[in-house]
């Protein structure tokens, strides 16, 4: 019996391949975990992507990052990084600057207001992550991280922050 036959038997024929079963399980897991995150960030008029951008900028603080560098460090692709930053800028959470020596680049940094918001959210985010994944042991989480890294490794660019 092949793995594919085993998968189809266990799943009642719902999956065409083991790869499809894994992919759809990843997607379903993302959906279930994301609901909890959306609820948390929605209370603070943020998206998960905006929160992630603020976290990356705080890690760089007091330095600033070029917009495209920030975009490359985000967990998920941000096709409209400018709009994402516009919304954070309107709330006073980030500041932007065009260096005099390179007007094509925009440098982005987190403000004190942005840092204060992250500090305010810290306990809630930690509790959310515990709710999402606290039922897994340390060893299970380590194994899961390694498997997820391995699954995406061949799809990351050579210079990926997530490689």
FENNOR-V357131 format. One record per residue. N is the residue number from 1. PHI is phi in whole degrees, -180 to 180 (* if undefined). OMEGA is omega in whole degrees, 0 to 359 (* if undefined). Layout:
((N:PHI:OMEGA) (N:PHI:OMEGA))
This chain:
((1:*:179) (2:-87:177) (3:-60:180) (4:-60:178) (5:-65:179) (6:-62:179) (7:-61:182) (8:-65:179) (9:-67:181) (10:-66:185) (11:-94:181) (12:67:179) (13:80:183) (14:-73:184) (15:-120:180) (16:-81:183) (17:-161:174) (18:-62:179) (19:-63:178) (20:-65:179) (21:-61:179) (22:-64:182) (23:-59:181) (24:-67:174) (25:-69:175) (26:-62:181) (27:-62:180) (28:-63:179) (29:-62:177) (30:-56:181) (31:-62:181) (32:-65:182) (33:-73:182) (34:-68:179) (35:-56:181) (36:-66:179) (37:-68:179) (38:-60:179) (39:-63:180) (40:-62:184) (41:-69:178) (42:-60:178) (43:-65:182) (44:-114:179) (45:54:178) (46:-127:168) (47:-105:177) (48:-60:180) (49:-65:178) (50:-66:177) (51:-59:179) (52:-60:178) (53:-61:179) (54:-63:178) (55:-62:180) (56:-64:180) (57:-67:177) (58:-65:179) (59:-62:180) (60:-86:185) (61:-57:13) (62:-88:177) (63:-72:174) (64:-111:180) (65:-124:170) (66:-63:182) (67:-51:183) (68:-69:175) (69:-67:176) (70:-58:181) (71:-59:182) (72:-72:182) (73:-94:180) (74:-70:180) (75:-63:179) (76:-121:182) (77:-59:179) (78:-118:184) (79:-64:180) (80:-123:181) (81:-61:181) (82:-63:179) (83:-65:178) (84:-58:180) (85:-71:176) (86:-56:182) (87:-66:178) (88:-68:179) (89:-66:179) (90:-58:180) (91:-88:179) (92:77:183) (93:-88:177) (94:-135:173) (95:-124:181) (96:-126:181) (97:-149:174) (98:-100:179) (99:-62:181) (100:-62:183) (101:-84:178) (102:-154:185) (103:-70:179) (104:-80:183) (105:-98:173) (106:-119:177) (107:-93:183) (108:-123:177) (109:-139:178) (110:-84:178) (111:-95:176) (112:-61:177) (113:-65:177) (114:-64:178) (115:-64:179) (116:-62:178) (117:-65:178) (118:-61:178) (119:-62:179) (120:-64:183) (121:-81:190) (122:-52:183) (123:-67:180) (124:-67:179) (125:-66:179) (126:-61:179) (127:-65:178) (128:-63:180) (129:-65:176) (130:-65:178) (131:-65:181) (132:-68:192) (133:-134:183) (134:-64:180) (135:-79:177) (136:-90:177) (137:-75:177) (138:-57:180) (139:-66:179) (140:-64:179) (141:-66:178) (142:-61:180) (143:-64:180) (144:-63:178) (145:-59:181) (146:-64:178) (147:-65:179) (148:-65:176) (149:-58:181) (150:-63:181) (151:-64:183) (152:-98:187) (153:-51:183) (154:-74:180) (155:-105:178) (156:-88:175) (157:-74:183) (158:-58:183) (159:-98:184) (160:-61:174) (161:-63:185) (162:-95:183) (163:-67:*))
